[in-house]
């Protein structure tokens, strides 16, 4: 497909902050296997690009206890645990905690009034010791887009967008989150599947 020089349509963004804090839902015809069936929370979106965290792909083979042990953090076993996710294909060795904004430390990012993100080990220490935010998930890696790239993908119908909420962000039913996100838009995925991928 030829690249267009037209600017992204502003109808797909919400105010100055663009889509930060919203969820992207991969369309059924998503060609990239890394993103097929994903729900992604956009933690940053501006003219400079976008960053998101996949919220429905649990990590296999690594527990929170094991991660704390690898990082040399106490206590092990922890008094409290947090769910761990594959946040995206970029920088898989970095951890990001998406969480409710009732806890913060230096370097915490307020994504919206209802959502924050922290990349410091301080939050892992707090959770392990029984404190930390009310709700949260730990993601390893993230998804990234360059300037205008996400807008182009949305215009090509690779993604749908829906407002985020705690159920979609933090509940454990990862297998059902994609359908639940679609249901928030009152869309039947089968109808999308029936028209996707046809020339």
Order of alpha helices (4+ residues) and beta strands (2+ residues): beta-beta-beta-alpha-beta-beta-beta-beta-alpha-beta-alpha-beta-alpha-alpha-alpha
